[in-house]
Amino acid sequence: MIAATITRPEAVAARPALRLGLIDHALARWTEAQAEAIVQLKRDLAVVISAEALFTLMDLLGLDAEDAIASAVRTATALTRAALGPVGPD
């Protein structure tokens, strides 16, 4: 998909945005109360919740899949806490 995005940018709109739906669902209870913070948090989480992020952690940094996922979860948790404060157990 990355190669197609670069070589055929017209195909970008056809990419499924599954992560955006998951992020919307996860943050649904906060959307009205903290609208501006939520908009930026959704952008931030979209970067973390991506194949590209996992490729970087695994291919470039040498993490195995389990450690790469754990790293992404820690990053997403840190972003969420920074934007919204504590949101649940560690």
C-alpha positions as a Markdown table, in Angstrom:
| # | Residue | x | y | z |
|---|---|---|---|---|
| 1 | Met | 0.0 | 0.0 | 0.0 |
| 2 | Ile | 2.9 | 2.4 | 0.7 |
| 3 | Ala | 4.3 | 1.8 | -2.7 |
| 4 | Ala | 0.9 | 2.3 | -4.3 |
| 5 | Thr | 0.4 | 5.5 | -2.4 |
| 6 | Ile | 3.7 | 6.8 | -3.8 |
| 7 | Thr | 3.4 | 5.6 | -7.3 |
| 8 | Arg | -0.4 | 5.9 | -7.7 |
| 9 | Pro | -1.6 | 8.7 | -5.5 |
| 10 | Glu | -5.0 | 8.6 | -7.1 |
| 11 | Ala | -5.5 | 5.2 | -5.4 |
| 12 | Val | -5.1 | 6.7 | -1.9 |
| 13 | Ala | -8.8 | 7.4 | -1.4 |
| 14 | Ala | -9.5 | 3.8 | -2.0 |
| 15 | Arg | -7.5 | 2.7 | 1.0 |
| 16 | Pro | -9.7 | 1.5 | 3.8 |
| 17 | Ala | -9.5 | 3.6 | 7.0 |
| 18 | Leu | -10.3 | 0.9 | 9.4 |
| 19 | Arg | -8.1 | 2.3 | 12.2 |
| 20 | Leu | -10.0 | 5.6 | 12.1 |
| 21 | Gly | -13.3 | 3.7 | 12.9 |
| 22 | Leu | -11.6 | 1.9 | 15.7 |
| 23 | Ile | -10.2 | 5.2 | 17.1 |
| 24 | Asp | -13.6 | 6.9 | 16.8 |
| 25 | His | -15.2 | 4.0 | 18.7 |
| 26 | Ala | -12.5 | 4.0 | 21.5 |
| 27 | Leu | -12.9 | 7.7 | 22.0 |
| 28 | Ala | -16.6 | 8.1 | 21.5 |
| 29 | Arg | -17.4 | 9.0 | 25.1 |
| 30 | Trp | -15.0 | 12.0 | 25.0 |
| 31 | Thr | -15.9 | 13.6 | 21.7 |
| 32 | Glu | -18.4 | 16.1 | 22.9 |
| 33 | Ala | -16.7 | 17.2 | 26.2 |
| 34 | Gln | -13.2 | 17.8 | 24.8 |
| 35 | Ala | -13.7 | 18.2 | 21.1 |
| 36 | Glu | -10.4 | 20.0 | 20.2 |
| 37 | Ala | -8.2 | 17.7 | 22.2 |
| 38 | Ile | -10.0 | 14.7 | 20.7 |
| 39 | Val | -9.4 | 15.8 | 17.1 |
| 40 | Gln | -5.7 | 16.1 | 17.7 |
| 41 | Leu | -5.6 | 12.9 | 19.7 |
| 42 | Lys | -7.3 | 11.0 | 16.8 |
| 43 | Arg | -4.6 | 12.3 | 14.4 |
| 44 | Asp | -1.8 | 11.3 | 16.9 |
| 45 | Leu | -3.3 | 7.8 | 17.4 |
| 46 | Ala | -3.7 | 7.3 | 13.6 |
| 47 | Val | 0.1 | 7.6 | 13.3 |
| 48 | Val | 0.7 | 5.1 | 16.1 |
| 49 | Ile | -1.9 | 2.6 | 15.0 |
| 50 | Ser | -0.5 | 1.8 | 11.6 |
| 51 | Ala | 1.4 | -0.9 | 9.7 |
| 52 | Glu | 4.1 | 1.7 | 9.1 |
| 53 | Ala | 4.7 | 2.1 | 12.8 |
| 54 | Leu | 5.0 | -1.6 | 13.3 |
| 55 | Phe | 7.3 | -2.0 | 10.3 |
| 56 | Thr | 9.6 | 0.7 | 11.8 |
| 57 | Leu | 9.6 | -1.1 | 15.2 |
| 58 | Met | 10.2 | -4.5 | 13.7 |
| 59 | Asp | 12.3 | -3.9 | 10.6 |
| 60 | Leu | 14.4 | -1.0 | 11.6 |
| 61 | Leu | 14.6 | -1.4 | 15.4 |
| 62 | Gly | 14.6 | -5.2 | 15.4 |
| 63 | Leu | 11.7 | -5.8 | 17.8 |
| 64 | Asp | 9.7 | -9.0 | 17.6 |
| 65 | Ala | 6.0 | -8.7 | 16.9 |
| 66 | Glu | 5.0 | -8.9 | 20.6 |
| 67 | Asp | 7.4 | -6.2 | 21.7 |
| 68 | Ala | 6.5 | -4.0 | 18.7 |
| 69 | Ile | 2.8 | -4.2 | 19.7 |
| 70 | Ala | 3.6 | -3.5 | 23.3 |
| 71 | Ser | 5.6 | -0.5 | 22.3 |
| 72 | Ala | 2.7 | 0.8 | 20.1 |
| 73 | Val | 0.3 | 0.3 | 23.0 |
| 74 | Arg | 2.6 | 2.2 | 25.4 |
| 75 | Thr | 2.9 | 5.1 | 22.9 |
| 76 | Ala | -0.9 | 5.2 | 22.3 |
| 77 | Thr | -1.5 | 5.1 | 26.1 |
| 78 | Ala | 1.0 | 7.9 | 26.7 |
| 79 | Leu | -0.6 | 10.1 | 24.0 |
| 80 | Thr | -4.1 | 9.4 | 25.4 |
| 81 | Arg | -3.1 | 10.3 | 28.9 |
| 82 | Ala | -1.3 | 13.4 | 27.8 |
| 83 | Ala | -4.5 | 14.6 | 25.9 |
| 84 | Leu | -7.2 | 13.4 | 28.4 |
| 85 | Gly | -5.5 | 12.5 | 31.7 |
| 86 | Pro | -5.6 | 9.1 | 33.3 |
| 87 | Val | -8.2 | 6.9 | 31.5 |
| 88 | Gly | -7.9 | 3.5 | 33.2 |
| 89 | Pro | -5.5 | 0.8 | 34.5 |
| 90 | Asp | -2.0 | 0.6 | 33.1 |
